[in-house]
Amino acid sequence: MKLKLREKYNNLSLSTKVSLFFSLIAGVVFILLYNVLPILLNYPPDTINTEFDRSVSITYYAFQWLAIAVSIIAIVVVYFKLSLKNLDRWWKNKDYKKDTVLKIRRKCSVFPYQTYMIIEIFPILITILILSITGSHPEILIFKIGTIVLSFSTLVGGVLLIVINKLLYPFLVETSNHLKIKKTNKLLSLKVKLLIQLFPGILITALLVSLIGYSTLTREKGNLLNDYYKVSLNNAIEDNKEHIIENIQSIDFSSYLMNNTDFFFIEYPDGTVKTSNGSELGSFFIKYMHDLSPTHENRVYDSYTIDAQGVIKTIEYQNQQYTIGIYFEILSFETFFFILLWSLVLFIFNLIILMYVTRSVQKDIEMVVDGMNNIIADPSKITDSKLPITSNDILGDLSVSFNSIQELTKNNIEQIHANQDILVERERLASLGQMVGGIAHNLKTPIMSISGAAEGLTDLIKEYDSSIGDKDVTDEDHHDIAKDMQVWVDKLKNYAEYMSDVITAVKGQAVTLAEEQSVDFTIGELVKRINILMKHELKNALVTLNTYMHIDEKIELKGNINSLVQVINNMISNAIQSYNGKPDEKIDMTIYGEDRNVVIKITDYGSGLPKVVQDKLFKEMITTKGKNGTGLGLFMSYSNIRAHFNGNITFETKEGKGTTFYISLPLE
């Protein structure tokens, strides 16, 4: 049974869940208010849910609160359904487009606090409106009820804020998994959030304490005044019976009354009412006097509150009945306002203390956040300075943990730098070793050619030496010998230049990557070095490198040519390996200009890059060669192009069809 209910609950939409929770919380609060309000506000006995109640208030007390509860819950539920329909739709369809995800996250951030404000303000407006229409409530009573409703609405808003945040948690988790968040857009500070969540408790405490105090004071003082005025009424009647009946306003009652706001009144047999000071009695007071006071020891109440009351006595005069009484105020509105004002002062005092505490908490957390952001922004600038430990609570533990993380991060970065230097050097030496092997093979041909040229020159020298003085050797023969010698000399020069180029290229690549050698070089020189250094590897793999030049070879670039050669050679090597040993394949290298940039495009038609590699390329060291690769090549290539040339590397790839890398170098 439990599992079925849980499954049904999980299948409900967000708007339905929020509506159910709100209806449950609001229902409990309305039942509580329904039963507590008459006690807090000292409703006179027999004035609610009775025929008397219906006759003076149009409808019963229970119906009034039922109308208030239904109106508020219905309107707020409609608000939930309309406000959350986009979230309901998104959760059902799960659209992970960036703009959509951002809108969903923003809605999740704004909605709880928007709801908090609506629930705090809206119920009090509905309550005042319905009580004004259906009840005979005086302004002071409506003010008191509104104050209580405001405090409980704030409580409901605070509880619902927690519930909604919990219900929105899966949405935030789901969207965060599909959105790279470097920094949140703070709509509210932590201090404000804490204040919002703690505010209801302080407000309710202040208001309830003031109302309970006021209610208790009113009840006790009312009982005392009732007893006193019963005696005063009897004495006044005995002393002035005929005069009261004949002309109540001609008698000085000051000796019988405690306050100048209190007065005597008389109801004549015909229903006419006269008072000693010319005031008028309200319809509620007169009806209560007729219908209910005989059953409550002749005690009369002025409205749905005991702030003003009366005592009465029925007498017979000349065979007719007269009702004489005293109307007295227990506590005035000024007294109520005074109590409320002091409660407000205490509330503000507690709120200031709360603001200080929340500010202190936020400041401690912000120190840790700022420290974390500094580490993220530039890990190389981690210092030995530590956060101060200013408390022995969880915030102090947070600072201690941050200091430990900072120390570990610093040690790890130092170790990473050390390991990185080792990896870079190994990669460079491995590349250099592979390159030197190829160069050694390439140098065999010119060396053997130089050796052959030397032997040819030696033979010509001997021939020329033996021809000296020989009359049969003509001048033309001498010219032919010299011409042959020049041919061999030219060949020697070409072989020597080729060997010089090879040595220059190898020497350039033999320097460490840490050395900064920013020089001017032409595109033609760059291509020449690439061809020299990659010739052997291309030949062994039976792969052809096609170079297409759509730019002037004499255009100059400035930077570390050795780093650029190594980057391009690394990409060509990767392109060769993409064919997995398959012979008679090709690699296209196209160089062209685009928007004040030189673009070097290197295309292979091999296996392409897997999705997992595409997502991590240039961001971390990753390889498709298993144990045979370090993943450092392209990672360092990207770093070199960014650092040495202020350029960029991008790529396009399709699995099974090949990969194209674009090296973009800005022209100065």
C-alpha positions as CSV (number, residue, x, y, z in Angstrom):
1,M,0.0,0.0,0.0
2,K,2.8,2.4,1.0
3,L,4.7,1.6,-2.3
4,K,1.6,2.3,-4.4
5,L,1.0,5.6,-2.6
6,R,4.6,6.6,-3.0
7,E,4.5,5.7,-6.7
8,K,1.3,7.7,-7.2
9,Y,2.9,10.7,-5.4
10,N,6.1,10.5,-7.5
11,N,4.0,10.5,-10.7
12,L,2.3,13.8,-9.7
13,S,3.3,17.0,-11.5
14,L,5.3,19.7,-9.6
15,S,2.3,22.1,-9.6
16,T,0.1,19.4,-8.1
17,K,2.6,18.5,-5.4
18,V,3.1,22.2,-4.4
19,S,-0.7,22.7,-4.4
20,L,-1.3,19.7,-2.2
21,F,1.4,20.8,0.3
22,F,0.0,24.3,0.4
23,S,-3.6,23.1,0.8
24,L,-2.5,20.8,3.6
25,I,-0.4,23.5,5.4
26,A,-3.0,26.2,4.9
27,G,-5.8,23.9,6.0
28,V,-4.0,23.1,9.3
29,V,-3.3,26.8,9.9
30,F,-7.0,27.8,9.1
31,I,-8.3,25.1,11.6
32,L,-5.8,26.4,14.1
33,L,-6.9,30.0,13.6
34,Y,-10.5,29.1,13.6
35,N,-10.2,27.7,17.1
36,V,-7.5,30.1,18.5
37,L,-8.9,33.4,17.3
38,P,-11.9,33.5,19.6
39,I,-9.6,32.8,22.6
40,L,-6.9,35.3,21.5
41,L,-9.4,38.1,20.8
42,N,-11.8,37.3,23.7
43,Y,-14.9,36.8,21.7
44,P,-18.0,37.2,23.9
45,P,-19.7,34.0,24.9
46,D,-22.4,32.7,22.6
47,T,-21.5,35.0,19.8
48,I,-20.1,32.6,17.2
49,N,-21.9,30.0,15.2
50,T,-25.2,30.8,16.9
51,E,-28.4,32.4,15.7
52,F,-27.2,35.7,17.3
53,D,-24.0,35.4,15.2
54,R,-26.0,34.9,12.0
55,S,-28.3,37.8,12.7
56,V,-25.6,40.4,13.4
57,S,-23.0,39.1,10.9
58,I,-25.1,38.0,7.9
59,T,-23.6,34.5,8.2
60,Y,-22.0,32.3,10.8
61,Y,-18.4,32.6,12.0
62,A,-17.6,29.1,10.6
63,F,-18.9,30.1,7.1
64,Q,-16.9,33.3,7.2
65,W,-13.6,31.4,7.8
66,L,-14.6,28.6,5.4
67,A,-15.1,31.3,2.7
68,I,-11.8,32.9,3.5
69,A,-10.0,29.5,3.5
70,V,-11.6,28.3,0.2
71,S,-11.0,31.6,-1.5
72,I,-7.3,31.8,-0.5
73,I,-6.5,28.1,-1.3
74,A,-8.4,28.2,-4.6
75,I,-6.8,31.3,-5.9
76,V,-3.3,30.3,-4.8
77,V,-3.7,26.8,-6.3
78,V,-4.6,28.5,-9.6
79,Y,-1.5,30.6,-9.3
80,F,0.6,27.5,-8.8
81,K,-0.9,25.8,-11.8
82,L,-0.3,28.8,-14.1
83,S,3.2,29.6,-12.7
84,L,4.5,26.0,-12.8
85,K,3.0,24.8,-16.1
86,N,6.4,25.4,-17.9
87,L,8.3,23.4,-15.3
88,D,5.7,20.6,-15.5
89,R,6.0,20.6,-19.3
90,W,9.8,20.6,-19.2
91,W,10.1,17.8,-16.7
92,K,7.9,15.7,-18.9
93,N,9.8,16.4,-22.2
94,K,13.3,17.1,-20.8
95,D,14.6,19.7,-23.4
96,Y,18.3,20.3,-22.7
97,K,18.8,23.3,-25.0
98,K,21.0,25.9,-23.3
99,D,18.4,28.7,-23.4
100,T,15.6,26.4,-22.1
101,V,17.8,25.1,-19.3
102,L,18.7,28.6,-18.2
103,K,15.0,29.7,-18.2
104,I,14.1,26.6,-16.0
105,R,16.9,27.4,-13.6
106,R,15.9,31.0,-13.3
107,K,12.3,30.0,-12.7
108,C,13.5,27.6,-9.9
109,S,15.4,30.4,-8.3
110,V,12.7,33.1,-8.5
111,F,9.5,31.1,-7.8
112,P,10.0,30.2,-4.1
113,Y,10.6,33.8,-3.0
114,Q,7.9,35.1,-5.4
115,T,5.5,32.6,-3.8
116,Y,6.7,33.7,-0.3
117,M,5.7,37.3,-1.0
118,I,2.3,36.4,-2.5
119,I,1.4,34.1,0.4
120,E,2.5,36.7,2.9
121,I,0.4,39.5,1.5
122,F,-2.5,38.0,-0.4
123,P,-4.3,36.1,2.5
124,I,-4.6,39.3,4.6
125,L,-6.3,41.1,1.8
126,I,-8.8,38.3,1.2
127,T,-9.5,38.1,5.0
128,I,-10.1,41.8,5.4
129,L,-12.3,41.9,2.3
130,I,-14.5,39.0,3.4
131,L,-14.8,40.1,7.1
132,S,-15.7,43.6,5.9
133,I,-18.5,42.2,3.7
134,T,-19.9,39.5,5.9
135,G,-19.3,40.6,9.5
136,S,-20.1,43.3,12.0
137,H,-16.5,43.6,12.9
138,P,-15.2,47.0,14.1
139,E,-12.1,48.4,12.6
140,I,-9.9,47.6,15.6
141,L,-11.0,43.9,15.5
142,I,-10.3,43.7,11.8
143,F,-6.9,45.2,12.5
144,K,-6.2,42.6,15.1
145,I,-7.4,39.7,12.9
146,G,-5.3,41.1,10.0
147,T,-2.3,41.2,12.3
148,I,-2.7,37.6,13.3
149,V,-3.4,36.4,9.7
150,L,-0.3,38.3,8.6
151,S,1.9,36.5,11.1
152,F,0.5,33.1,10.3
153,S,0.7,33.8,6.5
154,T,4.4,34.6,7.0
155,L,4.8,31.3,8.8
156,V,3.0,29.4,6.0
157,G,5.2,31.2,3.5
158,G,8.3,30.2,5.3
159,V,7.3,26.6,5.6
160,L,6.2,26.4,2.0
161,L,9.5,28.1,0.9
162,I,11.4,25.1,2.4
163,V,9.0,22.6,0.8
164,I,9.2,24.2,-2.6
165,N,13.0,24.4,-2.5
166,K,13.0,20.6,-1.7
167,L,10.6,19.9,-4.6
168,L,12.7,22.0,-7.0
169,Y,15.9,20.2,-6.0
170,P,15.5,17.5,-8.7
171,F,15.0,20.2,-11.4
172,L,18.2,22.0,-10.3
173,V,20.2,18.7,-10.2
174,E,18.9,17.6,-13.6
175,T,19.7,21.0,-15.3
176,S,23.1,21.4,-13.6
177,N,24.2,18.1,-15.2
178,H,23.6,19.6,-18.6
179,L,24.9,23.1,-18.1
180,K,28.4,24.2,-17.3
181,I,28.1,26.6,-14.4
182,K,31.2,28.6,-13.5
183,K,29.3,31.1,-11.3
184,T,25.8,31.4,-10.1
185,N,23.7,34.5,-10.7
186,K,22.8,35.4,-7.1
187,L,19.3,36.7,-6.9
188,L,19.3,36.8,-3.1
189,S,22.2,36.8,-0.7
190,L,22.6,34.2,2.0
191,K,21.8,36.8,4.6
192,V,18.4,37.6,3.0
193,K,17.6,33.9,2.6
194,L,18.3,33.3,6.3
195,L,16.2,36.3,7.3
196,I,13.3,35.2,5.1
197,Q,13.3,31.7,6.7
198,L,13.8,32.9,10.3
199,F,11.6,36.0,10.0
200,P,8.3,34.2,10.5
201,G,9.3,32.7,13.8
202,I,10.3,36.0,15.2
203,L,7.2,37.8,13.9
204,I,4.8,35.2,15.2
205,T,6.5,35.2,18.6
206,A,6.3,39.0,18.9
207,L,2.7,39.2,17.7
208,L,1.4,36.3,19.7
209,V,3.1,37.4,22.9
210,S,1.6,40.9,22.5
211,L,-1.9,39.6,21.7
212,I,-1.8,37.0,24.5
213,G,-0.7,39.7,26.9
214,Y,-3.3,42.1,25.7
215,S,-6.0,39.4,25.8
216,T,-5.1,38.4,29.3
217,L,-5.0,42.0,30.5
218,T,-8.3,42.7,28.9
219,R,-10.0,39.7,30.4
220,E,-8.7,40.3,33.9
221,K,-9.4,44.0,33.9
222,G,-12.9,43.4,32.4
223,N,-13.8,41.1,35.3
224,L,-12.6,43.6,37.8
225,L,-14.5,46.5,36.2
226,N,-17.6,44.3,35.8
227,D,-17.7,43.6,39.5
228,Y,-17.0,47.2,40.4
229,Y,-19.7,48.6,38.1
230,K,-22.3,46.1,39.3
231,V,-22.0,47.7,42.7
232,S,-21.9,51.2,41.3
233,L,-25.0,50.5,39.3
234,N,-26.9,49.3,42.3
235,N,-25.8,52.4,44.4
236,A,-26.7,54.8,41.6
237,I,-30.2,53.3,41.2
238,E,-30.9,53.4,44.9
239,D,-29.7,57.0,45.1
240,N,-31.3,58.4,41.8
241,K,-34.0,56.0,40.7
242,E,-36.7,58.5,39.8
243,H,-34.3,61.1,38.4
244,I,-32.6,58.5,36.2
245,I,-35.9,57.5,34.6
246,E,-37.1,61.0,34.2
247,N,-33.9,62.6,32.9
248,I,-30.7,60.6,32.9
249,Q,-28.7,63.5,31.5
250,S,-29.4,65.8,34.4
251,I,-27.6,63.6,36.9
252,D,-23.9,63.9,37.8
253,F,-22.6,60.3,37.7
254,S,-18.9,61.2,38.1
255,S,-18.7,59.7,41.6
256,Y,-19.9,56.3,40.2
257,L,-17.6,56.1,37.1
258,M,-13.9,55.5,37.0
259,N,-13.2,57.0,33.5
260,N,-14.7,60.0,31.7
261,T,-15.3,57.7,28.7
262,D,-17.8,55.5,30.7
263,F,-21.5,56.5,31.0
264,F,-24.9,55.5,32.2
265,F,-27.8,54.5,29.9
266,I,-31.5,53.6,30.2
267,E,-33.8,51.7,27.9
268,Y,-37.4,52.7,28.2
269,P,-40.4,50.3,27.8
270,D,-40.9,51.5,24.2
271,G,-37.3,50.6,23.3
272,T,-35.9,54.1,23.3
273,V,-32.4,54.3,24.7
274,K,-30.9,57.4,26.3
275,T,-27.4,57.9,27.6
276,S,-25.9,60.2,30.2
277,N,-23.4,61.8,27.9
278,G,-25.5,61.7,24.7
279,S,-23.6,58.8,23.1
280,E,-25.3,56.1,21.1
281,L,-25.2,52.4,21.8
282,G,-24.4,50.1,18.9
283,S,-26.8,47.5,17.5
284,F,-24.6,44.6,18.6
285,F,-24.6,45.9,22.2
286,I,-28.4,46.3,22.3
287,K,-29.1,42.9,20.7
288,Y,-26.7,41.2,23.1
289,M,-28.4,43.0,26.0
290,H,-31.8,41.7,24.8
291,D,-30.9,38.2,23.8
292,L,-27.9,37.0,25.8
293,S,-27.1,39.1,28.8
294,P,-29.8,37.5,31.0
295,T,-27.9,34.2,30.7
296,H,-24.5,35.8,31.5
297,E,-25.2,37.6,34.7
298,N,-26.5,40.7,33.0
299,R,-23.1,41.3,31.3
300,V,-23.2,43.0,27.9
301,Y,-20.6,43.2,25.2
302,D,-20.2,45.9,22.6
303,S,-18.9,43.8,19.7
304,Y,-16.9,40.7,18.8
305,T,-14.4,41.8,21.4
306,I,-14.5,42.6,25.1
307,D,-12.7,45.9,24.9
308,A,-16.0,47.6,25.8
309,Q,-18.7,46.1,28.0
310,G,-21.7,47.0,30.1
311,V,-23.6,45.9,33.1
312,I,-27.4,46.2,33.3
313,K,-30.2,45.9,35.8
314,T,-33.9,45.7,35.1
315,I,-36.3,47.6,37.4
316,E,-40.0,48.2,37.6
317,Y,-41.3,51.8,37.8
318,Q,-45.0,52.6,37.7
319,N,-45.8,49.0,36.5
320,Q,-43.4,49.3,33.6
321,Q,-39.9,47.7,33.1
322,Y,-36.9,49.8,32.5
323,T,-33.3,48.6,31.9
324,I,-30.6,50.7,33.4
325,G,-26.9,50.1,32.8
326,I,-23.3,51.3,32.7
327,Y,-21.2,51.2,29.5
328,F,-17.5,51.1,30.2
329,E,-14.3,50.7,28.2
330,I,-11.7,48.2,29.4
331,L,-8.8,49.1,27.2
332,S,-8.7,51.7,24.5
333,F,-7.2,51.4,21.0
334,E,-4.4,53.6,22.3
335,T,-3.5,50.9,24.9
336,F,-3.6,48.2,22.2
337,F,-1.5,50.3,19.9
338,F,1.0,51.0,22.8
339,I,1.4,47.2,23.5
340,L,1.7,46.5,19.8
341,L,4.3,49.3,19.4
342,W,6.5,47.9,22.1
343,S,6.2,44.4,20.6
344,L,7.3,46.0,17.3
345,V,10.3,47.6,19.0
346,L,11.3,44.2,20.5
347,F,10.7,42.6,17.1
348,I,13.0,45.2,15.4
349,F,15.6,44.7,18.1
350,N,15.6,40.9,17.6
351,L,15.6,41.4,13.9
352,I,18.7,43.6,14.1
353,I,20.4,40.9,16.2
354,L,19.4,38.3,13.6
355,M,20.7,40.5,10.8
356,Y,24.0,40.8,12.6
357,V,24.2,37.0,13.1
358,T,23.3,36.2,9.5
359,R,25.7,38.8,8.2
360,S,28.5,37.3,10.3
361,V,27.6,33.8,9.0
362,Q,27.6,35.1,5.4
363,K,30.9,36.8,5.9
364,D,32.5,33.6,7.2
365,I,31.2,31.7,4.3
366,E,32.1,34.4,1.8
367,M,35.7,34.2,3.0
368,V,35.8,30.5,2.1
369,V,34.1,31.1,-1.3
370,D,36.5,34.0,-2.2
371,G,39.4,31.7,-1.3
372,M,38.0,28.9,-3.5
373,N,37.4,31.4,-6.4
374,N,41.0,32.6,-6.1
375,I,42.2,29.0,-6.3
376,I,40.0,28.4,-9.4
377,A,41.0,31.7,-11.1
378,D,44.8,31.1,-10.8
379,P,46.0,28.0,-9.0
380,S,49.6,29.1,-9.4
381,K,49.0,32.1,-7.1
382,I,48.0,30.0,-4.0
383,T,49.8,31.6,-1.1
384,D,50.7,30.3,2.4
385,S,48.2,32.7,4.0
386,K,45.4,30.9,5.8
387,L,41.8,31.9,6.7
388,P,41.5,32.9,10.3
389,I,39.7,30.5,12.6
390,T,37.2,32.8,14.4
391,S,34.8,30.3,15.9
392,N,34.7,26.7,17.3
393,D,31.6,25.7,15.4
394,I,30.8,24.3,11.9
395,L,31.9,27.6,10.3
396,G,35.3,27.3,12.1
397,D,35.5,23.7,10.8
398,L,34.7,25.1,7.3
399,S,37.7,27.4,7.5
400,V,39.9,24.6,8.8
401,S,38.8,22.4,5.9
402,F,39.5,25.2,3.4
403,N,43.0,25.7,4.8
404,S,43.7,22.0,4.5
405,I,42.3,22.0,0.9
406,Q,44.5,25.0,0.1
407,E,47.6,23.3,1.4
408,L,46.8,20.0,-0.4
409,T,46.0,21.9,-3.6
410,K,49.3,23.8,-3.4
411,N,51.2,20.6,-2.9
412,N,49.3,18.9,-5.7
413,I,50.0,21.8,-8.1
414,E,53.7,21.7,-7.3
415,Q,53.7,17.9,-7.9
416,I,51.7,18.3,-11.1
417,H,54.2,21.0,-12.4
418,A,57.1,18.6,-11.5
419,N,55.4,15.7,-13.2
420,Q,54.4,17.9,-16.2
421,D,58.0,19.0,-16.7
422,I,59.0,15.3,-16.7
423,L,56.3,14.3,-19.1
424,V,57.0,17.2,-21.4
425,E,60.7,16.3,-21.4
426,R,59.9,12.6,-22.1
427,E,57.6,13.5,-24.9
428,R,60.2,15.9,-26.4
429,L,63.0,13.3,-26.1
430,A,60.7,10.5,-27.5
431,S,59.8,12.7,-30.4
432,L,63.4,13.8,-30.9
433,G,64.6,10.2,-30.8
434,Q,62.0,9.2,-33.4
435,M,63.0,12.2,-35.5
436,V,66.7,11.6,-35.2
437,G,66.3,8.0,-36.3
438,G,64.6,9.3,-39.4
439,I,67.1,12.0,-40.0
440,A,70.0,9.5,-39.6
441,H,68.4,7.5,-42.4
442,N,67.9,10.6,-44.5
443,L,71.5,11.7,-44.1
444,K,72.9,8.4,-45.4
445,T,72.0,9.3,-49.0
446,P,73.8,12.7,-49.1
447,I,76.8,11.3,-47.2
448,M,77.1,8.5,-49.6
449,S,76.6,10.9,-52.5
450,I,79.3,13.2,-51.1
451,S,81.6,10.2,-50.8
452,G,80.9,9.2,-54.4
453,A,81.5,12.9,-55.5
454,A,84.8,12.9,-53.7
455,E,85.9,9.8,-55.5
456,G,84.8,11.2,-58.8
457,L,86.7,14.4,-58.1
458,T,89.7,12.4,-57.1
459,D,89.6,10.5,-60.4
460,L,89.3,13.7,-62.4
461,I,92.2,15.3,-60.4
462,K,94.4,12.3,-61.3
463,E,93.3,12.4,-64.9
464,Y,94.0,16.1,-65.0
465,D,97.4,15.7,-63.3
466,S,98.4,13.0,-65.8
467,S,97.3,15.1,-68.7
468,I,99.7,17.9,-67.9
469,G,102.4,18.1,-70.6
470,D,100.6,15.6,-72.8
471,K,100.5,17.1,-76.3
472,D,97.6,15.0,-77.3
473,V,95.4,16.7,-74.6
474,T,93.8,19.7,-76.2
475,D,92.4,22.9,-74.5
476,E,88.9,21.5,-75.2
477,D,89.8,18.4,-73.2
478,H,91.0,20.6,-70.3
479,H,87.7,22.5,-70.4
480,D,85.7,19.2,-70.4
481,I,87.7,18.0,-67.3
482,A,87.0,21.3,-65.6
483,K,83.4,21.1,-66.5
484,D,83.1,17.6,-65.0
485,M,84.9,18.8,-61.9
486,Q,82.4,21.7,-61.6
487,V,79.4,19.3,-61.8
488,W,80.8,17.2,-58.9
489,V,81.5,20.4,-56.9
490,D,77.9,21.6,-57.5
491,K,76.6,18.3,-56.3
492,L,78.7,18.5,-53.2
493,K,77.3,22.0,-52.5
494,N,73.7,20.7,-52.8
495,Y,74.4,17.8,-50.6
496,A,76.1,20.1,-48.0
497,E,73.2,22.6,-48.1
498,Y,70.7,19.7,-47.6
499,M,72.7,18.4,-44.6
500,S,72.9,21.9,-43.2
501,D,69.1,22.3,-43.4
502,V,68.7,19.0,-41.7
503,I,71.1,19.9,-38.9
504,T,69.5,23.3,-38.4
505,A,66.0,21.7,-38.2
506,V,67.2,19.0,-35.7
507,K,69.1,21.5,-33.7
508,G,66.0,23.7,-33.4
509,Q,63.8,20.8,-32.2
510,A,66.5,19.7,-29.7
511,V,66.0,22.8,-27.6
512,T,63.7,22.5,-24.5
513,L,60.1,23.7,-24.8
514,A,60.7,26.1,-22.0
515,E,63.0,28.3,-24.1
516,E,61.3,31.2,-25.7
517,Q,62.8,31.9,-29.1
518,S,60.6,34.5,-30.8
519,V,61.9,35.2,-34.3
520,D,60.6,36.2,-37.7
521,F,60.3,33.4,-40.2
522,T,58.5,32.8,-43.5
523,I,55.8,30.3,-44.3
524,G,58.1,28.8,-46.9
525,E,60.8,28.2,-44.2
526,L,58.2,26.6,-42.0
527,V,57.0,24.2,-44.7
528,K,60.6,23.3,-45.6
529,R,61.4,22.3,-42.0
530,I,58.2,20.2,-41.8
531,N,59.0,18.4,-45.0
532,I,62.6,17.6,-43.8
533,L,61.6,16.4,-40.4
534,M,58.6,14.3,-41.5
535,K,60.1,12.8,-44.7
536,H,61.3,9.6,-43.1
537,E,58.1,8.9,-41.0
538,L,55.9,9.5,-44.0
539,K,58.0,7.3,-46.2
540,N,58.0,4.4,-43.7
541,A,54.2,4.7,-43.3
542,L,53.7,4.8,-47.1
543,V,51.6,8.0,-46.6
544,T,51.8,11.0,-48.9
545,L,51.8,14.6,-47.5
546,N,50.2,16.9,-50.1
547,T,50.9,20.6,-49.4
548,Y,48.6,23.2,-51.0
549,M,49.8,26.8,-50.7
550,H,47.1,29.5,-51.2
551,I,49.2,32.2,-49.7
552,D,52.5,33.9,-50.4
553,E,55.4,31.8,-49.1
554,K,57.3,35.0,-48.2
555,I,54.7,36.2,-45.7
556,E,56.4,36.4,-42.3
557,L,55.2,35.1,-38.9
558,K,56.7,36.0,-35.6
559,G,57.1,33.5,-32.8
560,N,58.8,30.3,-31.8
561,I,59.2,28.4,-35.1
562,N,60.5,25.3,-33.3
563,S,57.3,25.0,-31.2
564,L,55.1,25.5,-34.3
565,V,57.1,22.9,-36.3
566,Q,56.7,20.5,-33.4
567,V,52.9,21.2,-33.2
568,I,52.4,20.6,-36.9
569,N,54.6,17.5,-36.9
570,N,52.7,16.1,-34.0
571,M,49.4,16.5,-35.9
572,I,50.9,14.9,-39.0
573,S,52.1,12.0,-36.9
574,N,48.6,11.6,-35.4
575,A,47.2,11.7,-38.9
576,I,49.6,8.9,-40.0
577,Q,48.5,6.8,-37.0
578,S,44.8,7.4,-37.8
579,Y,45.3,5.0,-40.8
580,N,46.4,2.2,-38.4
581,G,49.2,1.1,-40.7
582,K,47.1,1.1,-43.9
583,P,49.4,2.0,-46.8
584,D,49.0,4.4,-49.8
585,E,47.0,7.0,-47.9
586,K,47.3,10.7,-48.0
587,I,47.4,13.7,-45.7
588,D,46.5,17.2,-47.0
589,M,48.1,20.3,-45.6
590,T,46.5,23.5,-46.9
591,I,47.8,27.0,-45.9
592,Y,45.7,30.0,-46.7
593,G,44.8,33.5,-45.3
594,E,41.6,34.4,-43.6
595,D,40.7,37.6,-41.8
596,R,44.3,38.7,-41.0
597,N,45.1,35.2,-39.9
598,V,47.2,32.5,-41.5
599,V,45.4,29.2,-41.3
600,I,47.2,25.8,-41.5
601,K,44.6,23.1,-42.3
602,I,45.7,19.5,-41.8
603,T,43.3,16.8,-43.0
604,D,43.4,13.0,-42.8
605,Y,40.9,10.5,-44.0
606,G,41.3,8.0,-41.3
607,S,39.3,6.7,-38.4
608,G,38.2,10.0,-36.9
609,L,38.0,10.9,-33.2
610,P,35.6,9.1,-30.8
611,K,33.0,11.2,-28.9
612,V,34.7,10.8,-25.6
613,V,38.0,12.2,-27.0
614,Q,36.2,15.1,-28.8
615,D,34.7,16.3,-25.5
616,K,38.1,16.4,-23.7
617,L,40.4,17.4,-26.5
618,F,42.7,20.4,-25.6
619,K,41.2,20.4,-22.1
620,E,43.1,17.5,-20.6
621,M,45.6,14.9,-21.6
622,I,43.8,12.2,-23.4
623,T,45.0,9.6,-26.0
624,T,43.5,7.0,-28.3
625,K,46.8,5.0,-28.3
626,G,46.3,3.3,-25.0
627,K,49.5,2.6,-23.2
628,N,51.5,3.7,-26.2
629,G,50.5,7.4,-25.8
630,T,50.6,10.0,-23.0
631,G,47.9,12.3,-24.4
632,L,50.3,15.2,-24.0
633,G,50.9,15.9,-27.7
634,L,47.7,17.8,-28.6
635,F,47.3,19.2,-25.1
636,M,50.8,20.8,-25.3
637,S,50.2,21.8,-28.9
638,Y,47.1,23.8,-27.9
639,S,49.1,25.4,-25.1
640,N,52.0,26.3,-27.4
641,I,49.8,27.9,-30.0
642,R,47.9,30.0,-27.4
643,A,51.0,31.0,-25.5
644,H,53.6,31.5,-28.3
645,F,51.4,32.8,-31.1
646,N,48.2,34.1,-29.5
647,G,46.5,31.7,-31.9
648,N,43.9,29.0,-31.7
649,I,43.4,25.3,-32.7
650,T,40.0,23.9,-33.7
651,F,38.9,20.7,-35.3
652,E,36.2,18.9,-37.2
653,T,35.9,15.1,-37.2
654,K,33.6,12.3,-38.2
655,E,34.1,8.8,-36.9
656,G,35.2,6.6,-39.8
657,K,35.7,9.5,-42.2
658,G,38.6,11.5,-40.8
659,T,39.7,14.6,-39.0
660,T,40.7,18.2,-39.9
661,F,42.7,20.4,-37.6
662,Y,42.8,24.2,-38.1
663,I,45.7,26.1,-36.7
664,S,44.9,29.9,-36.8
665,L,47.9,32.3,-36.4
666,P,47.3,36.0,-36.3
667,L,49.4,38.3,-38.6
668,E,50.9,41.3,-36.8
